[in-house]
Amino acid sequence: MDPNSDSDAFFLSEAYAEAVLAGADGEVPVGAVLVHHETIVARGRNQREKTLSPISHAEIHALVAGSESLKSWRLLGCTLYVTLEPCPMCLAACQQARISRVVYGAADPKGGALSLGYPLHADQRMNHRFIVDYQETHQCGQILTDFFRRKRNSE
């Protein structure tokens, strides 16, 4: 058994709580938490509708808040937990932030960096590489399915 599995499940559930808040605000329900030494140092959730910004993804909010909390743009030793597979922009932001690890709970075949064939985290040409783990979590995918079903039914 993976020694990280218990803490991964816990932190993914914390990211899920952020996704629930995003959904309650009418946003696509994606949430993220940034963890340093087994402590949550930042939280983020989608806020594109609220901010009218195309880059207002959960991961971006967590990275910015984490940088402020840790007083460094270099987030070495940090793990980002996110409910949905990061898009290419967010995976690139993790690379730029020097994240050590990303864990996500639901695949995104239409927008996820890895699903689309952009493994930026492992590109040997990059000056920083990091680990990305997929820890499939039913609730992370289900909240998105339910959100988009409700959205289609209300149109």
N, C-alpha and C positions, 0 to 999 in steps of 0.2 A: 504494500500500500504506500502511496506517495505521502511523505511526511507533511507536505504542504496541503493535502486535500482538506483537512478539517478547517484550517485557517482560510483556504481558498473559498470553501463553501460559506463560511461566515462573512468574509468580505464581499463576496458576490451578492449575498443577501442584503448587505448594506447598500451596495450599488443598486440593487433592485428597489430598495426603499426610495432612493432618489428617482428612479424611473417612475414609480407610482406617483410621486409628487409632480413630475413633469407631465404625466398623463392627466392628472387632476387640473393642471393649468392649460390643458388643450394642446400641449406639445406632444410630439412623437415621444413615447415613453422610453427614453434611454437615460440611464444613470451611471455615474462613475464615482469611485472613491480612490484616493491616492494614499498608499500605505508606506510608512517608513518605520523600520524596526517594530513591526507588528502593531503600529498605532496609526489610526486614520488621521492624516494631517490636512486633508482637503476633500471636498465633495463637489460634484458637478452634475448638472442635468441639462438636457436639451432646453434651449431658450430661444430658438430661431424666430418663433412667432412674436414673442415678447420683445425681443431686441431688434427684430427685422434685420438680422444679420445672418448671412449664409454660413459663417464660421462659428456660430454659437452652439457648438456641439458639446455634449456632456464632458468629453475628454479634454477639450480646450479649457473649459471652465475649471476642471479639476487641476490641470497642469498649471494654469495661471495662479489659482489660489494656493496650490502647493508651493510654487516658487516664492510667493509672498510669505507663506507660513515658515518655510525653511530658509528664507532670505538668500536664495540662490536660484539661478535659472538652471543650474546643473542638478538634476534630480537623481544622482547616482545613489544606488541602494534602495530606490523606490520601486514599488509595484503599483501599476494602475489596474484596477479591477473595473470592468465595464460590462454592461449587460448585453451589448451588441458588438459584433466584430467591428473594429475600427475601420473607417474609410481610409483611402490613401492619404488624405490631408491629415487626419488624426494620427495615423501610424508614422507619418513623416514628422509630425510635431513631437511624438514620443522619441523619435530618433534625435531630433534637435535638442530635446530636454535631457538627453542622456539617461533615460529611464533604464532600469535594469530588467524589468519584466512587465509584460502585459498579460492579463488573464481576462478572457471574455466568455460570456455564457450562452450566446446564441450566434449562429453563423448568419451572414448576410450575403447570399449568393448574388444579389444585384448591386451591392454597393460596398461590400467588405474588401479591403485591400488584398487579403490572402485569397479569398474566393475569386477575385478578379485577376489573380496572378501577379500581384505586386508585393513580393516578400521583402519590403524595405528593411525590415529588422535584421535580415540575414545577408544582405547584399555586401559582398566582400569589398566592393569599391567604396563603401561608406566608412567614415572614420569611427563610427560607433555602431556596434551590433548589440542586440538584446534578445531575450527569450520571449516568445509569444506562445501561450498555452490556451487551448480551447477546452473549457470545462463545461460541456453541454449541461445546461440547467433548464429544465422544462419551463419554469415560471418566466425566465428571461425571454424565451420565444413566445410564450403564450400571451403575455401582456401586449406584445406587438400585434399578434394575430387578432386579439380581441379589439384592440384600438382601431385597426384598419377595417375590421368587419363593421364596427359601429359607424365609422366614418362613411363607408360605402352605403350602408343602410340608411343613413340620414340624408344622403344626397338625392 
